Amino acid sequence: MSSLFLVYLFLLPFFCHSLPLCRNACGNIQIDYPFAIDDGCGAPLYRNMLNCSAAFVPLSTNATSSNRDLTTPSATDLFFQTPSGSYKVESIDYSSKTLTIYDPSMSTCTILQPHHDFVLSDVQSALIPPSPDTVFALMNCSIDSPVLNHYKNLCFNLSSDHSCDELYGSCTSFKIFQMLANDTPPACCFTSYSTVKFMSMNILDCTHYTTFYDADKLKGEKPLDWSYGIKLSYGLPDTGCDRCRRSGGACGFDVETEGTVCICSATVNSTRECGAGTVAGGIGEGHGGLLLPSLLLHLFTILFTCIFL
């Protein structure tokens, strides 16, 4: 029996290619379906949208010339990848199906930075667009801006107690616009992502923008206390993932065909669920009299799976 088991262990690496094991966290953020940070995990529609990266810092502030280039990884952060860049993920709420991201180069009430365009791919715009309560505030717009003329219907009132003048007057970083305009605040526009999706900041002719979410909860809140960032709303593909997870597997897909699979172990996957006879169930479990047939069945199953899938 021991010799058969050794043959089993010897042959396995030669016949099998390793299937991915799905990490379920990045830093302090839980990673669950449909998202993933390992290729082949999660839903294929959300493939490569998230990236788990570690920032690097110098080993010592007193580094000598011989080791000043040495670095060590610091905190690990989760990033949402778009055509316009990588945005740090602040949180994922699986109950409300929302993902909140923050752009470190975005202007806020306390910091003013050069504008850039926030761009989602066509797939992302369809699958995980900004939520309805995420507002894009276009600031310091010229009198020729499209949103002040032909497309002024794209601008809306945030609420009865919030206005563009409030942003210019309350936020330290935005007061400069009012000062440059001789105390007459330049025009601004509260709008949705669809506006900046179809018109770049250059076309909109506004020098800066900021974004904030939970706009329906801002009554009585000053701009300094607003939640700056972008909240994205996603849908959950119905691929039978619950059945896979109940069987002890992780939901994933074939990296070549993107067909749905249930990942049962590092070497075995299944179409729908992990059965009791897979490697994930443990080798050598069961009655002693059935150990040999069971071991042979495991070997045959793994070899067949690795060669033909």
C-alpha positions in Angstrom: 0.0 0.0 0.0 2.8 2.4 0.9 4.5 1.8 -2.5 1.3 2.5 -4.3 0.9 5.8 -2.4 4.5 6.8 -3.3 3.7 6.1 -7.0 0.6 8.3 -6.6 2.7 11.2 -5.3 5.4 10.6 -7.9 3.1 10.7 -10.9 0.9 13.6 -9.9 3.3 16.4 -10.7 4.1 15.0 -14.1 0.5 14.7 -15.3 -1.2 17.7 -13.6 -1.1 21.4 -14.3 -1.9 23.4 -11.2 -5.2 25.1 -11.0 -5.5 28.4 -9.1 -6.4 28.5 -5.5 -8.5 31.5 -4.8 -7.4 34.0 -2.2 -10.3 35.4 -0.2 -8.8 38.6 1.1 -6.5 41.5 0.2 -5.3 43.4 3.2 -8.4 43.9 5.3 -10.9 43.6 2.4 -12.7 40.4 1.9 -12.6 39.0 -1.7 -15.7 37.1 -2.7 -17.7 36.1 -5.8 -18.0 37.7 -8.4 -14.6 39.3 -7.7 -11.2 37.7 -7.5 -7.5 38.6 -7.4 -6.3 35.3 -8.9 -6.9 34.6 -12.6 -9.4 31.8 -13.1 -11.3 32.7 -9.9 -14.5 34.6 -9.5 -16.7 35.4 -12.5 -15.0 35.8 -15.9 -16.9 39.0 -16.6 -15.0 40.6 -13.7 -11.7 39.2 -14.8 -8.6 41.3 -14.1 -10.6 44.2 -12.6 -9.0 43.9 -9.2 -5.3 43.9 -8.3 -3.8 43.2 -4.9 -0.5 45.1 -4.6 1.9 45.8 -1.8 3.6 49.2 -1.6 7.3 49.3 -0.9 9.1 51.5 1.5 12.8 51.9 2.4 14.1 49.4 4.9 15.6 52.2 7.1 15.6 56.0 7.1 19.2 55.8 8.1 20.2 53.6 5.1 23.8 53.8 4.0 25.0 54.1 0.4 25.3 50.4 0.2 21.8 49.6 1.2 19.7 52.7 0.5 18.0 51.1 -2.4 16.7 48.2 -0.4 13.0 48.2 0.2 10.5 46.1 2.1 6.7 45.6 1.4 4.4 47.6 3.6 0.6 47.4 3.7 -1.2 45.5 1.0 -3.9 47.4 -0.9 -6.6 46.4 -3.3 -7.0 48.4 -6.5 -9.7 48.6 -9.1 -8.2 48.7 -12.6 -9.7 50.9 -15.4 -8.4 52.3 -18.6 -7.7 55.6 -16.8 -5.7 54.1 -14.0 -5.8 52.1 -10.7 -8.0 53.3 -7.9 -7.7 52.2 -4.4 -10.7 50.1 -3.1 -11.9 51.5 0.2 -14.6 48.8 0.8 -16.8 46.2 -0.8 -20.3 45.7 0.5 -21.6 42.4 -0.6 -25.0 42.9 0.8 -25.7 46.1 -1.1 -23.6 45.0 -4.0 -21.4 48.1 -4.0 -17.7 48.8 -4.3 -16.2 52.1 -3.1 -13.0 53.4 -4.7 -10.9 56.5 -4.1 -8.7 58.3 -6.5 -5.6 59.7 -4.7 -5.1 62.3 -7.5 -8.7 63.7 -7.3 -9.4 67.1 -5.9 -11.3 67.2 -2.6 -12.4 69.9 -0.1 -8.9 70.0 1.3 -6.6 69.4 -1.7 -6.6 70.8 -5.2 -5.0 68.7 -8.0 -4.8 68.8 -11.8 -7.8 67.3 -13.4 -7.8 64.0 -15.3 -10.5 61.9 -16.8 -12.1 59.0 -15.0 -12.8 56.3 -17.6 -14.4 52.9 -17.4 -14.3 50.3 -20.1 -17.5 49.5 -22.0 -17.7 46.3 -20.1 -17.2 48.0 -16.7 -19.8 50.7 -17.6 -22.3 48.0 -18.2 -21.4 45.7 -15.3 -20.2 48.0 -12.5 -21.1 51.6 -13.2 -21.1 54.4 -10.6 -24.1 54.3 -8.3 -27.0 56.7 -8.8 -26.0 58.5 -5.5 -22.5 59.2 -6.8 -22.2 62.8 -7.9 -19.5 64.4 -10.2 -19.0 68.0 -9.4 -17.5 69.9 -12.3 -15.8 73.1 -11.1 -14.4 76.3 -12.5 -16.3 75.9 -15.8 -16.0 78.5 -18.5 -19.0 80.4 -19.9 -18.6 78.3 -23.1 -18.9 75.0 -21.3 -21.4 72.6 -23.0 -23.1 71.9 -19.6 -23.8 75.6 -19.3 -25.3 75.9 -22.7 -26.7 73.3 -25.0 -26.3 70.5 -22.4 -27.3 72.4 -19.3 -30.0 69.8 -18.7 -27.2 67.4 -17.6 -26.7 69.5 -14.5 -29.0 69.0 -11.5 -29.6 70.5 -8.1 -27.9 68.5 -5.4 -30.4 69.5 -2.7 -32.1 72.6 -1.3 -29.3 73.2 1.1 -26.3 72.5 -1.1 -25.0 74.5 -4.0 -21.9 75.2 -6.1 -21.3 78.4 -4.1 -21.1 76.2 -1.0 -18.2 74.3 -2.4 -16.4 77.4 -3.4 -17.0 79.1 -0.1 -16.6 76.2 2.4 -13.7 74.2 0.9 -10.2 75.6 1.4 -9.0 74.1 -1.9 -11.8 75.5 -4.0 -11.7 79.1 -2.6 -9.0 79.9 -5.1 -11.5 79.8 -7.9 -13.6 82.4 -6.2 -10.5 84.6 -5.6 -9.3 84.4 -9.2 -12.8 85.4 -10.4 -12.8 88.6 -8.3 -15.2 87.2 -5.7 -17.7 86.0 -8.2 -17.8 82.2 -8.1 -17.4 80.6 -11.5 -20.0 78.2 -12.7 -20.0 74.6 -11.6 -22.2 71.6 -12.4 -23.5 68.7 -10.3 -23.8 65.8 -12.8 -23.6 62.0 -13.2 -20.9 59.7 -14.6 -22.7 59.5 -17.9 -21.7 63.1 -18.6 -18.0 62.6 -18.1 -18.3 59.2 -19.8 -19.2 60.8 -23.1 -17.4 64.2 -22.7 -13.8 64.6 -21.5 -12.8 67.3 -19.1 -11.3 69.3 -22.0 -14.6 69.1 -23.9 -16.5 70.1 -20.8 -14.2 73.0 -20.4 -14.1 72.7 -16.6 -10.6 72.8 -15.0 -11.3 70.5 -12.0 -13.8 68.0 -10.6 -14.5 66.1 -7.5 -16.7 63.1 -6.8 -18.7 62.1 -3.7 -21.2 59.4 -2.9 -24.2 58.9 -0.6 -25.6 62.2 -2.0 -29.0 61.4 -0.6 -27.6 61.5 3.0 -25.9 64.8 2.8 -28.7 67.0 4.2 -27.2 69.2 6.9 -23.7 68.0 6.2 -20.9 70.5 5.3 -18.7 69.7 2.2 -15.8 69.0 4.5 -17.7 66.0 5.9 -18.9 64.6 2.6 -17.8 61.1 1.5 -15.3 61.8 -1.4 -14.8 58.9 -3.8 -16.8 56.8 -6.2 -19.3 54.1 -5.3 -19.8 51.5 -7.9 -22.9 49.2 -8.2 -22.4 45.7 -9.6 -24.6 42.8 -10.6 -24.2 39.2 -9.5 -24.0 36.7 -12.4 -26.2 33.7 -11.9 -23.8 30.8 -12.6 -24.7 28.4 -9.9 -21.9 29.6 -7.6 -23.9 28.8 -4.4 -24.0 25.1 -5.3 -20.2 25.1 -5.8 -19.5 26.9 -2.5 -21.9 24.6 -0.6 -19.9 21.6 -1.8 -16.6 23.1 -0.5 -15.3 24.6 -3.8 -14.5 28.0 -5.0 -16.3 29.6 -8.0 -14.0 30.1 -11.0 -13.6 29.7 -14.7 -11.3 28.1 -17.3 -8.7 30.8 -18.2 -8.7 29.8 -21.8 -12.4 29.2 -22.6 -13.8 31.3 -19.7 -16.3 28.5 -19.1 -17.6 28.3 -15.5 -15.9 25.7 -13.2 -15.9 24.8 -9.5 -12.4 24.7 -8.2 -12.1 21.9 -5.7 -8.4 21.8 -5.0 -5.1 22.8 -6.5 -5.3 20.0 -9.0 -9.0 19.2 -9.5 -12.0 21.1 -10.6 -15.5 20.3 -11.6 -18.3 21.7 -13.8 -20.8 22.3 -11.0 -19.7 21.1 -7.6 -17.1 19.2 -5.7 -18.2 15.6 -5.1 -17.3 13.4 -2.2 -14.8 11.5 -4.3 -12.6 14.5 -5.2 -9.2 15.2 -3.7 -10.8 18.0 -1.7 -12.6 15.4 0.4 -9.2 13.9 1.6 -7.2 11.0 0.6 -7.4 7.8 2.7 -10.8 8.7 4.3 -13.3 5.9 4.7 -13.2 2.3 5.7 -9.9 0.4 5.6 -11.2 -2.2 3.3 -12.0 0.4 0.7 -8.7 2.2 0.9 -7.1 0.6 -2.1 -10.0 1.0 -4.5 -10.5 4.6 -3.2 -6.9 5.4 -3.8 -6.9 4.1 -7.3 -10.1 6.0 -8.0 -8.5 9.2 -6.8 -5.5 8.6 -9.0 -7.6 7.9 -12.1 -9.8 10.9 -11.4 -6.9 13.3 -11.0 -5.0 12.0 -14.0 -8.1 12.1 -16.2 -9.0 15.7 -15.0 -5.5 17.0 -15.5 -5.0 15.5 -19.0 -8.4 16.1 -20.6 -9.7 19.4 -19.0 
